[in-house]
């Protein structure tokens, strides 16, 4: 059952990522859509354990975590867009994008993690 949940969740997450990328305007500057997807996906993944239904169900955890959010976040797009910025000679923008995305994702995960019950170490 978990396999099916991950597959369906992954498909839905990928479609959501594609839809947002198609819906929101793309500029030649900073890749804001991918940045927002990675940060919001990191925040959502960090928030999953705060939901009692998720804590009670390994299948729901797999469906939403590995499936939906795994399909939604875009590390591959993140890497490709950083490479494109570097190839275009936009080194400072590429570095800001790489470091900014990572820092923002870590910050939202830390903030959300502190909001919930203590996790086992």
N, CA, C and O atoms as CSV, one atom per row, in Angstrom:
chain,resi,resn,atom,element,x,y,z
A,1,UNK,N,N,0.811,-1.199,0.000
A,1,UNK,CA,C,0.000,0.000,0.000
A,1,UNK,C,C,0.856,1.265,0.000
A,1,UNK,O,O,0.529,2.240,-0.676
A,2,UNK,N,N,1.960,1.245,0.766
A,2,UNK,CA,C,2.814,2.439,0.808
A,2,UNK,C,C,3.389,2.756,-0.570
A,2,UNK,O,O,3.503,3.921,-0.952
A,3,UNK,N,N,3.748,1.713,-1.308
A,3,UNK,CA,C,4.301,1.889,-2.648
A,3,UNK,C,C,3.326,2.690,-3.521
A,3,UNK,O,O,3.722,3.638,-4.200
A,4,UNK,N,N,2.071,2.302,-3.494
A,4,UNK,CA,C,1.049,2.993,-4.284
A,4,UNK,C,C,0.870,4.429,-3.805
A,4,UNK,O,O,0.736,5.345,-4.617
A,5,UNK,N,N,0.866,4.627,-2.500
A,5,UNK,CA,C,0.742,5.975,-1.944
A,5,UNK,C,C,1.879,6.876,-2.376
A,5,UNK,O,O,1.659,8.031,-2.743
A,6,UNK,N,N,3.097,6.352,-2.334
A,6,UNK,CA,C,4.261,7.133,-2.759
A,6,UNK,C,C,4.157,7.449,-4.252
A,6,UNK,O,O,4.457,8.568,-4.668
A,7,UNK,N,N,3.742,6.485,-5.048
A,7,UNK,CA,C,3.622,6.699,-6.497
A,7,UNK,C,C,2.574,7.765,-6.819
A,7,UNK,O,O,2.828,8.675,-7.608
A,8,UNK,N,N,1.413,7.648,-6.212
A,8,UNK,CA,C,0.346,8.625,-6.467
A,8,UNK,C,C,0.743,9.997,-5.929
A,8,UNK,O,O,0.556,11.011,-6.602
A,9,UNK,N,N,1.299,10.025,-4.699
A,9,UNK,CA,C,1.753,11.291,-4.125
A,9,UNK,C,C,2.829,11.942,-4.975
A,9,UNK,O,O,2.804,13.153,-5.195
A,10,UNK,N,N,3.774,11.143,-5.452
A,10,UNK,CA,C,4.843,11.669,-6.300
A,10,UNK,C,C,4.314,12.259,-7.592
A,10,UNK,O,O,4.771,13.310,-8.041
A,11,UNK,N,N,3.353,11.581,-8.182
A,11,UNK,CA,C,2.750,12.095,-9.418
A,11,UNK,C,C,2.042,13.419,-9.146
A,11,UNK,O,O,2.184,14.373,-9.911
A,12,UNK,N,N,1.287,13.474,-8.067
A,12,UNK,CA,C,0.575,14.720,-7.728
A,12,UNK,C,C,1.549,15.855,-7.424
A,12,UNK,O,O,1.331,16.992,-7.842
A,13,UNK,N,N,2.629,15.545,-6.691
A,13,UNK,CA,C,3.626,16.567,-6.388
A,13,UNK,C,C,4.316,17.086,-7.639
A,13,UNK,O,O,4.555,18.287,-7.772
A,14,UNK,N,N,4.631,16.187,-8.549
A,14,UNK,CA,C,5.278,16.597,-9.801
A,14,UNK,C,C,4.345,17.458,-10.647
A,14,UNK,O,O,4.774,18.447,-11.241
A,15,UNK,N,N,3.073,17.080,-10.699
A,15,UNK,CA,C,2.100,17.884,-11.455
A,15,UNK,C,C,1.936,19.255,-10.808
A,15,UNK,O,O,1.843,20.257,-11.517
A,16,UNK,N,N,1.898,19.319,-9.480
A,16,UNK,CA,C,1.786,20.598,-8.787
A,16,UNK,C,C,2.995,21.481,-9.082
A,16,UNK,O,O,2.847,22.676,-9.340
A,17,UNK,N,N,4.194,20.890,-9.044
A,17,UNK,CA,C,5.407,21.655,-9.359
A,17,UNK,C,C,5.351,22.164,-10.789
A,17,UNK,O,O,5.656,23.329,-11.044
A,18,UNK,N,N,4.968,21.309,-11.718
A,18,UNK,CA,C,4.870,21.722,-13.119
A,18,UNK,C,C,3.840,22.836,-13.278
A,18,UNK,O,O,4.091,23.819,-13.974
A,19,UNK,N,N,2.680,22.686,-12.633
A,19,UNK,CA,C,1.599,23.660,-12.753
A,19,UNK,C,C,2.051,25.021,-12.227
A,19,UNK,O,O,1.797,26.043,-12.865
A,20,UNK,N,N,2.711,25.047,-11.082
A,20,UNK,CA,C,3.189,26.318,-10.539
A,20,UNK,C,C,4.219,26.953,-11.462
A,20,UNK,O,O,4.185,28.161,-11.693
A,21,UNK,N,N,5.128,26.154,-11.986
A,21,UNK,CA,C,6.124,26.675,-12.917
A,21,UNK,C,C,5.503,27.219,-14.183
A,21,UNK,O,O,5.997,28.189,-14.757
A,22,UNK,N,N,4.408,26.591,-14.624
A,22,UNK,CA,C,3.715,27.038,-15.827
A,22,UNK,C,C,2.850,28.268,-15.547
A,22,UNK,O,O,2.709,29.144,-16.399
A,23,UNK,N,N,2.279,28.322,-14.355
A,23,UNK,CA,C,1.361,29.394,-13.976
A,23,UNK,C,C,2.077,30.708,-13.698
A,23,UNK,O,O,1.618,31.772,-14.114
A,24,UNK,N,N,3.190,30.635,-13.000
A,24,UNK,CA,C,3.898,31.834,-12.567
A,24,UNK,C,C,4.886,32.284,-13.632
A,24,UNK,O,O,5.521,31.454,-14.283
A,25,UNK,N,N,5.020,33.592,-13.811
A,25,UNK,CA,C,5.923,34.096,-14.852
A,25,UNK,C,C,7.387,33.781,-14.530
A,25,UNK,O,O,7.814,33.796,-13.376
A,26,UNK,N,N,8.123,33.502,-15.584
A,26,UNK,CA,C,9.552,33.232,-15.452
A,26,UNK,C,C,10.305,34.463,-15.919
A,26,UNK,O,O,9.978,35.050,-16.950
A,27,UNK,N,N,11.306,34.845,-15.159
A,27,UNK,CA,C,12.135,35.975,-15.558
A,27,UNK,C,C,13.541,35.478,-15.835
A,27,UNK,O,O,13.902,34.363,-15.460
A,28,UNK,N,N,14.318,36.298,-16.482
A,28,UNK,CA,C,15.695,35.925,-16.786
A,28,UNK,C,C,16.588,36.084,-15.561
A,28,UNK,O,O,17.760,35.712,-15.599
A,29,UNK,N,N,16.052,36.628,-14.484
A,29,UNK,CA,C,16.836,36.838,-13.270
A,29,UNK,C,C,16.823,35.636,-12.361
A,29,UNK,O,O,17.062,34.509,-12.795
A,30,UNK,N,N,16.547,35.877,-11.119
A,30,UNK,CA,C,16.563,34.854,-10.070
A,30,UNK,C,C,15.414,33.868,-10.262
A,30,UNK,O,O,14.290,34.296,-10.523
A,31,UNK,N,N,15.659,32.562,-10.142
A,31,UNK,CA,C,14.605,31.554,-10.332
A,31,UNK,C,C,13.680,31.448,-9.103
A,31,UNK,O,O,13.766,30.494,-8.330
A,32,UNK,N,N,12.803,32.439,-8.943
A,32,UNK,CA,C,11.951,32.546,-7.754
A,32,UNK,C,C,10.967,31.396,-7.589
A,32,UNK,O,O,10.691,30.978,-6.465
A,33,UNK,N,N,10.437,30.883,-8.685
A,33,UNK,CA,C,9.448,29.799,-8.568
A,33,UNK,C,C,10.091,28.555,-7.953
A,33,UNK,O,O,9.540,27.976,-7.017
A,34,UNK,N,N,11.235,28.146,-8.463
A,34,UNK,CA,C,11.916,26.982,-7.915
A,34,UNK,C,C,12.350,27.241,-6.475
A,34,UNK,O,O,12.254,26.354,-5.626
A,35,UNK,N,N,12.818,28.436,-6.203
A,35,UNK,CA,C,13.191,28.818,-4.841
A,35,UNK,C,C,11.996,28.640,-3.913
A,35,UNK,O,O,12.116,28.023,-2.855
A,36,UNK,N,N,10.844,29.180,-4.306
A,36,UNK,CA,C,9.638,29.094,-3.474
A,36,UNK,C,C,9.165,27.647,-3.308
A,36,UNK,O,O,8.722,27.259,-2.228
A,37,UNK,N,N,9.258,26.865,-4.359
A,37,UNK,CA,C,8.857,25.457,-4.285
A,37,UNK,C,C,9.756,24.708,-3.307
A,37,UNK,O,O,9.258,23.946,-2.478
A,38,UNK,N,N,11.066,24.908,-3.387
A,38,UNK,CA,C,11.982,24.204,-2.489
A,38,UNK,C,C,11.786,24.627,-1.034
A,38,UNK,O,O,11.806,23.782,-0.139
A,39,UNK,N,N,11.599,25.917,-0.790
A,39,UNK,CA,C,11.413,26.394,0.583
A,39,UNK,C,C,10.071,25.914,1.129
A,39,UNK,O,O,10.006,25.420,2.255
A,40,UNK,N,N,9.008,26.054,0.352
A,40,UNK,CA,C,7.693,25.617,0.844
A,40,UNK,C,C,7.642,24.100,1.012
A,40,UNK,O,O,7.010,23.602,1.944
A,41,UNK,N,N,8.300,23.367,0.122
A,41,UNK,CA,C,8.356,21.917,0.259
A,41,UNK,C,C,9.137,21.497,1.494
A,41,UNK,O,O,8.754,20.550,2.180
A,42,UNK,N,N,10.227,22.194,1.780
A,42,UNK,CA,C,11.000,21.907,2.987
A,42,UNK,C,C,10.177,22.207,4.238
A,42,UNK,O,O,10.203,21.447,5.206
A,43,UNK,N,N,9.455,23.312,4.206
A,43,UNK,CA,C,8.606,23.668,5.346
A,43,UNK,C,C,7.509,22.627,5.547
A,43,UNK,O,O,7.243,22.205,6.672
A,44,UNK,N,N,6.885,22.222,4.468
A,44,UNK,CA,C,5.809,21.229,4.567
A,44,UNK,C,C,6.336,19.886,5.079
A,44,UNK,O,O,5.686,19.229,5.892
A,45,UNK,N,N,7.503,19.488,4.605
A,45,UNK,CA,C,8.086,18.226,5.062
A,45,UNK,C,C,8.413,18.291,6.550
A,45,UNK,O,O,8.204,17.325,7.283
A,46,UNK,N,N,8.921,19.427,6.983
A,46,UNK,CA,C,9.224,19.593,8.407
A,46,UNK,C,C,7.952,19.607,9.250
A,46,UNK,O,O,7.969,19.184,10.406
A,47,UNK,N,N,6.850,20.089,8.677
A,47,UNK,CA,C,5.593,20.191,9.417
A,47,UNK,C,C,4.829,18.871,9.499
A,47,UNK,O,O,3.961,18.726,10.359
A,48,UNK,N,N,5.121,17.928,8.648
A,48,UNK,CA,C,4.370,16.664,8.639
A,48,UNK,C,C,4.283,15.997,10.014
A,48,UNK,O,O,3.197,15.568,10.407
A,49,UNK,N,N,5.389,15.895,10.759
A,49,UNK,CA,C,5.295,15.224,12.058
A,49,UNK,C,C,4.423,15.962,13.078
A,49,UNK,O,O,4.072,15.395,14.113
A,50,UNK,N,N,4.077,17.201,12.800
A,50,UNK,CA,C,3.207,17.955,13.702
A,50,UNK,C,C,1.752,17.513,13.585
A,50,UNK,O,O,0.940,17.793,14.468
A,51,UNK,N,N,1.425,16.826,12.497
A,51,UNK,CA,C,0.054,16.375,12.270
A,51,UNK,C,C,-0.145,14.993,12.896
A,51,UNK,O,O,0.565,14.044,12.564
A,52,UNK,N,N,-1.109,14.895,13.797
A,52,UNK,CA,C,-1.303,13.623,14.498
A,52,UNK,C,C,-1.649,12.493,13.539
A,52,UNK,O,O,-1.222,11.359,13.757
A,53,UNK,N,N,-2.409,12.768,12.486
A,53,UNK,CA,C,-2.762,11.720,11.522
A,53,UNK,C,C,-1.515,11.160,10.847
A,53,UNK,O,O,-1.434,9.963,10.571
A,54,UNK,N,N,-0.558,12.022,10.586
A,54,UNK,CA,C,0.688,11.579,9.957
A,54,UNK,C,C,1.510,10.747,10.942
A,54,UNK,O,O,2.092,9.730,10.566
A,55,UNK,N,N,1.555,11.181,12.195
A,55,UNK,CA,C,2.318,10.423,13.199
A,55,UNK,C,C,1.736,9.026,13.411
A,55,UNK,O,O,2.471,8.096,13.745
A,56,UNK,N,N,0.434,8.870,13.223
A,56,UNK,CA,C,-0.211,7.573,13.443
A,56,UNK,C,C,-0.140,6.650,12.238
A,56,UNK,O,O,-0.384,5.451,12.370
A,57,UNK,N,N,0.189,7.181,11.066
A,57,UNK,CA,C,0.102,6.372,9.855
A,57,UNK,C,C,1.384,6.400,9.034
A,57,UNK,O,O,1.669,7.396,8.370
A,58,UNK,N,N,2.161,5.321,9.071
A,58,UNK,CA,C,3.348,5.248,8.222
A,58,UNK,C,C,3.011,5.373,6.738
A,58,UNK,O,O,3.803,5.918,5.970
A,59,UNK,N,N,1.845,4.876,6.330
A,59,UNK,CA,C,1.457,4.976,4.918
A,59,UNK,C,C,1.219,6.437,4.529
A,59,UNK,O,O,1.622,6.867,3.449
A,60,UNK,N,N,0.572,7.189,5.403
A,60,UNK,CA,C,0.329,8.607,5.121
A,60,UNK,C,C,1.639,9.387,5.128
A,60,UNK,O,O,1.835,10.292,4.318
A,61,UNK,N,N,2.530,9.031,6.044
A,61,UNK,CA,C,3.847,9.668,6.083
A,61,UNK,C,C,4.577,9.456,4.758
A,61,UNK,O,O,5.146,10.397,4.204
A,62,UNK,N,N,4.563,8.238,4.255
A,62,UNK,CA,C,5.240,7.930,2.993
A,62,UNK,C,C,4.565,8.634,1.821
A,62,UNK,O,O,5.239,9.166,0.939
A,63,UNK,N,N,3.237,8.636,1.815
A,63,UNK,CA,C,2.495,9.259,0.717
A,63,UNK,C,C,2.777,10.756,0.642
A,63,UNK,O,O,3.057,11.292,-0.430
A,64,UNK,N,N,2.700,11.421,1.789
A,64,UNK,CA,C,2.890,12.870,1.802
A,64,UNK,C,C,4.363,13.269,1.752
A,64,UNK,O,O,4.720,14.229,1.070
A,65,UNK,N,N,5.217,12.544,2.465
A,65,UNK,CA,C,6.633,12.905,2.528
A,65,UNK,C,C,7.398,12.516,1.280
A,65,UNK,O,O,7.729,13.364,0.452
A,66,UNK,N,N,7.676,11.229,1.149
A,66,UNK,CA,C,8.445,10.759,-0.015
A,66,UNK,C,C,7.682,10.963,-1.313
A,66,UNK,O,O,8.278,11.278,-2.343
A,67,UNK,N,N,6.367,10.785,-1.269
A,67,UNK,CA,C,5.554,10.903,-2.477
A,67,UNK,C,C,5.299,12.345,-2.871
A,67,UNK,O,O,6.008,12.896,-3.713
A,68,UNK,N,N,4.295,12.955,-2.272
A,68,UNK,CA,C,3.852,14.298,-2.661
A,68,UNK,C,C,4.980,15.325,-2.601
A,68,UNK,O,O,5.248,16.010,-3.587
A,69,UNK,N,N,5.635,15.433,-1.456
A,69,UNK,CA,C,6.668,16.460,-1.306
A,69,UNK,C,C,7.950,16.099,-2.040
A,69,UNK,O,O,8.682,16.986,-2.479
A,70,UNK,N,N,8.231,14.798,-2.178
A,70,UNK,CA,C,9.377,14.383,-2.983
A,70,UNK,C,C,9.188,14.730,-4.452
A,70,UNK,O,O,10.135,15.117,-5.137
A,71,UNK,N,N,7.943,14.586,-4.934
A,71,UNK,CA,C,7.648,14.955,-6.317
A,71,UNK,C,C,7.547,16.457,-6.517
A,71,UNK,O,O,7.790,16.968,-7.610
A,72,UNK,N,N,7.190,17.152,-5.458
A,72,UNK,CA,C,6.977,18.608,-5.525
A,72,UNK,C,C,8.284,19.391,-5.479
A,72,UNK,O,O,8.458,20.341,-6.242
A,73,UNK,N,N,9.198,19.011,-4.605
A,73,UNK,CA,C,10.441,19.768,-4.509
A,73,UNK,C,C,11.325,19.474,-5.709
A,73,UNK,O,O,11.132,18.479,-6.407
A,74,UNK,N,N,12.282,20.336,-5.942
A,74,UNK,CA,C,12.929,20.344,-7.249
A,74,UNK,C,C,14.446,20.481,-7.185
A,74,UNK,O,O,15.016,21.405,-7.765
A,75,UNK,N,N,15.088,19.573,-6.489
A,75,UNK,CA,C,16.540,19.678,-6.421
A,75,UNK,C,C,17.175,19.585,-7.803
A,75,UNK,O,O,18.173,20.250,-8.080
A,76,UNK,N,N,16.599,18.768,-8.657
A,76,UNK,CA,C,17.176,18.662,-10.000
A,76,UNK,C,C,17.023,19.983,-10.757
A,76,UNK,O,O,17.952,20.405,-11.445
A,77,UNK,N,N,15.888,20.626,-10.643
A,77,UNK,CA,C,15.701,21.924,-11.298
A,77,UNK,C,C,16.599,22.971,-10.647
A,77,UNK,O,O,17.166,23.822,-11.334
A,78,UNK,N,N,16.728,22.910,-9.340
A,78,UNK,CA,C,17.614,23.820,-8.584
A,78,UNK,C,C,19.038,23.734,-9.136
A,78,UNK,O,O,19.666,24.759,-9.404
A,79,UNK,N,N,19.539,22.524,-9.303
A,79,UNK,CA,C,20.895,22.331,-9.808
A,79,UNK,C,C,21.039,22.824,-11.245
A,79,UNK,O,O,22.021,23.483,-11.589
A,80,UNK,N,N,20.054,22.501,-12.079
A,80,UNK,CA,C,20.110,22.910,-13.483
A,80,UNK,C,C,20.042,24.426,-13.624
A,80,UNK,O,O,20.755,25.001,-14.445
A,81,UNK,N,N,19.207,25.071,-12.845
A,81,UNK,CA,C,19.101,26.527,-12.937
A,81,UNK,C,C,20.368,27.204,-12.427
A,81,UNK,O,O,20.766,28.240,-12.960
A,82,UNK,N,N,21.002,26.644,-11.413
A,82,UNK,CA,C,22.275,27.193,-10.937
A,82,UNK,C,C,23.340,27.055,-12.024
A,82,UNK,O,O,24.117,27.980,-12.261
A,83,UNK,N,N,23.370,25.883,-12.687
A,83,UNK,CA,C,24.327,25.682,-13.779
A,83,UNK,C,C,24.094,26.677,-14.901
A,83,UNK,O,O,25.045,27.223,-15.460
A,84,UNK,N,N,22.823,26.915,-15.235
A,84,UNK,CA,C,22.497,27.858,-16.310
A,84,UNK,C,C,22.937,29.279,-15.948
A,84,UNK,O,O,23.448,30.012,-16.795
A,85,UNK,N,N,22.737,29.658,-14.695
A,85,UNK,CA,C,23.187,30.984,-14.255
A,85,UNK,C,C,24.713,31.087,-14.355
A,85,UNK,O,O,25.241,32.110,-14.792
A,86,UNK,N,N,25.411,30.040,-13.954
A,86,UNK,CA,C,26.873,30.047,-14.050
A,86,UNK,C,C,27.325,30.115,-15.502
A,86,UNK,O,O,28.242,30.867,-15.834
A,87,UNK,N,N,26.681,29.326,-16.375
A,87,UNK,CA,C,27.028,29.347,-17.801
A,87,UNK,C,C,26.777,30.712,-18.427
A,87,UNK,O,O,27.465,31.108,-19.367
A,88,UNK,N,N,25.779,31.434,-17.895
A,88,UNK,CA,C,25.458,32.765,-18.420
A,88,UNK,C,C,26.366,33.841,-17.827
A,88,UNK,O,O,26.197,35.028,-18.109
A,89,UNK,N,N,27.334,33.418,-17.000
A,89,UNK,CA,C,28.255,34.380,-16.410
A,89,UNK,C,C,27.666,35.128,-15.222
A,89,UNK,O,O,28.214,36.149,-14.807
A,90,UNK,N,N,26.572,34.644,-14.674
A,90,UNK,CA,C,25.896,35.298,-13.547
A,90,UNK,C,C,26.301,34.610,-12.245
A,90,UNK,O,O,25.467,34.066,-11.520
A,91,UNK,N,N,27.587,34.650,-11.975
A,91,UNK,CA,C,28.151,33.924,-10.848
A,91,UNK,C,C,27.568,34.357,-9.508
A,91,UNK,O,O,27.214,33.509,-8.689
A,92,UNK,N,N,27.465,35.653,-9.276
A,92,UNK,CA,C,26.926,36.130,-8.004
A,92,UNK,C,C,25.462,35.726,-7.819
A,92,UNK,O,O,25.055,35.357,-6.718
A,93,UNK,N,N,24.673,35.793,-8.890
A,93,UNK,CA,C,23.275,35.371,-8.804
A,93,UNK,C,C,23.196,33.869,-8.526
A,93,UNK,O,O,22.377,33.423,-7.722
A,94,UNK,N,N,24.046,33.101,-9.191
A,94,UNK,CA,C,24.063,31.653,-8.963
A,94,UNK,C,C,24.428,31.329,-7.515
A,94,UNK,O,O,23.797,30.477,-6.888
A,95,UNK,N,N,25.435,32.000,-6.991
A,95,UNK,CA,C,25.825,31.759,-5.602
A,95,UNK,C,C,24.724,32.187,-4.636
A,95,UNK,O,O,24.445,31.489,-3.661
A,96,UNK,N,N,24.104,33.325,-4.903
A,96,UNK,CA,C,22.998,33.783,-4.051
A,96,UNK,C,C,21.851,32.774,-4.083
A,96,UNK,O,O,21.242,32.482,-3.054
A,97,UNK,N,N,21.572,32.260,-5.245
A,97,UNK,CA,C,20.512,31.261,-5.402
A,97,UNK,C,C,20.854,29.974,-4.658
A,97,UNK,O,O,20.026,29.456,-3.907
A,98,UNK,N,N,22.050,29.457,-4.855
A,98,UNK,CA,C,22.456,28.213,-4.195
A,98,UNK,C,C,22.467,28.353,-2.672
A,98,UNK,O,O,21.886,27.531,-1.964
A,99,UNK,N,N,23.120,29.379,-2.182
A,99,UNK,CA,C,23.239,29.567,-0.740
A,99,UNK,C,C,21.907,30.009,-0.134
A,99,UNK,O,O,21.516,29.539,0.935
A,100,UNK,N,N,21.210,30.921,-0.832
A,100,UNK,CA,C,19.934,31.415,-0.321
A,100,UNK,C,C,18.887,30.328,-0.202
A,100,UNK,O,O,18.163,30.273,0.792
A,101,UNK,N,N,18.794,29.461,-1.203
A,101,UNK,CA,C,17.823,28.368,-1.147
A,101,UNK,C,C,18.136,27.431,0.007
A,101,UNK,O,O,17.249,27.077,0.784
A,102,UNK,N,N,19.391,27.031,0.119
A,102,UNK,CA,C,19.785,26.122,1.185
A,102,UNK,C,C,19.532,26.753,2.557
A,102,UNK,O,O,18.966,26.113,3.443
A,103,UNK,N,N,19.947,27.994,2.724
A,103,UNK,CA,C,19.765,28.666,4.015
A,103,UNK,C,C,18.284,28.814,4.354
A,103,UNK,O,O,17.879,28.544,5.485
A,104,UNK,N,N,17.483,29.234,3.398
A,104,UNK,CA,C,16.053,29.417,3.656
A,104,UNK,C,C,15.384,28.094,4.011
A,104,UNK,O,O,14.549,28.049,4.914
A,105,UNK,N,N,15.737,27.020,3.315
A,105,UNK,CA,C,15.164,25.703,3.623
A,105,UNK,C,C,15.564,25.250,5.021
A,105,UNK,O,O,14.735,24.726,5.764
A,106,UNK,N,N,16.821,25.446,5.380
A,106,UNK,CA,C,17.265,25.055,6.721
A,106,UNK,C,C,16.577,25.879,7.805
A,106,UNK,O,O,16.224,25.348,8.859
A,107,UNK,N,N,16.386,27.162,7.554
A,107,UNK,CA,C,15.721,28.025,8.533
A,107,UNK,C,C,14.275,27.597,8.739
A,107,UNK,O,O,13.835,27.470,9.882
A,108,UNK,N,N,13.520,27.369,7.658
A,108,UNK,CA,C,12.117,26.987,7.845
A,108,UNK,C,C,11.999,25.628,8.517
A,108,UNK,O,O,11.097,25.418,9.327
A,109,UNK,N,N,12.890,24.706,8.196
A,109,UNK,CA,C,12.862,23.394,8.855
A,109,UNK,C,C,13.154,23.554,10.349
A,109,UNK,O,O,12.474,22.945,11.175
A,110,UNK,N,N,14.145,24.355,10.704
A,110,UNK,CA,C,14.484,24.561,12.119
A,110,UNK,C,C,13.337,25.230,12.865
A,110,UNK,O,O,13.008,24.825,13.980
A,111,UNK,N,N,12.727,26.245,12.269
A,111,UNK,CA,C,11.629,26.952,12.922
A,111,UNK,C,C,10.421,26.046,13.134
A,111,UNK,O,O,9.824,26.031,14.210
A,112,UNK,N,N,10.076,25.307,12.116
A,112,UNK,CA,C,8.907,24.431,12.230
A,112,UNK,C,C,9.194,23.274,13.180
A,112,UNK,O,O,8.312,22.862,13.933
A,113,UNK,N,N,10.402,22.750,13.154
A,113,UNK,CA,C,10.760,21.655,14.040
A,113,UNK,C,C,10.654,22.065,15.511
A,113,UNK,O,O,10.280,21.254,16.357
A,114,UNK,N,N,10.981,23.309,15.811
A,114,UNK,CA,C,10.908,23.801,17.185
A,114,UNK,C,C,9.470,23.986,17.646
A,114,UNK,O,O,9.201,24.021,18.847
A,115,UNK,N,N,8.554,24.105,16.710
A,115,UNK,CA,C,7.156,24.349,17.057
A,115,UNK,C,C,6.445,23.089,17.536
A,115,UNK,O,O,5.417,23.173,18.207
A,116,UNK,N,N,6.978,21.942,17.200
A,116,UNK,CA,C,6.286,20.692,17.522
A,116,UNK,C,C,6.851,20.001,18.734
A,116,UNK,O,O,7.741,20.515,19.412
A,117,UNK,N,N,6.315,18.822,18.995
A,117,UNK,CA,C,6.819,18.039,20.124
A,117,UNK,C,C,8.257,17.605,19.879
A,117,UNK,O,O,8.705,17.504,18.737
A,118,UNK,N,N,8.968,17.353,20.964
A,118,UNK,CA,C,10.346,16.930,20.833
A,118,UNK,C,C,10.414,15.613,20.080
A,118,UNK,O,O,9.625,14.702,20.331
A,119,UNK,N,N,11.350,15.518,19.168
A,119,UNK,CA,C,11.507,14.315,18.349
A,119,UNK,C,C,12.559,13.414,18.957
A,119,UNK,O,O,13.490,13.885,19.610
A,120,UNK,N,N,12.411,12.118,18.743
A,120,UNK,CA,C,13.463,11.206,19.234
A,120,UNK,C,C,14.775,11.482,18.536
A,120,UNK,O,O,14.811,11.845,17.361
A,121,UNK,N,N,15.832,11.307,19.268
A,121,UNK,CA,C,17.172,11.582,18.685
A,121,UNK,C,C,17.787,10.305,18.185
A,121,UNK,O,O,18.902,10.320,17.664
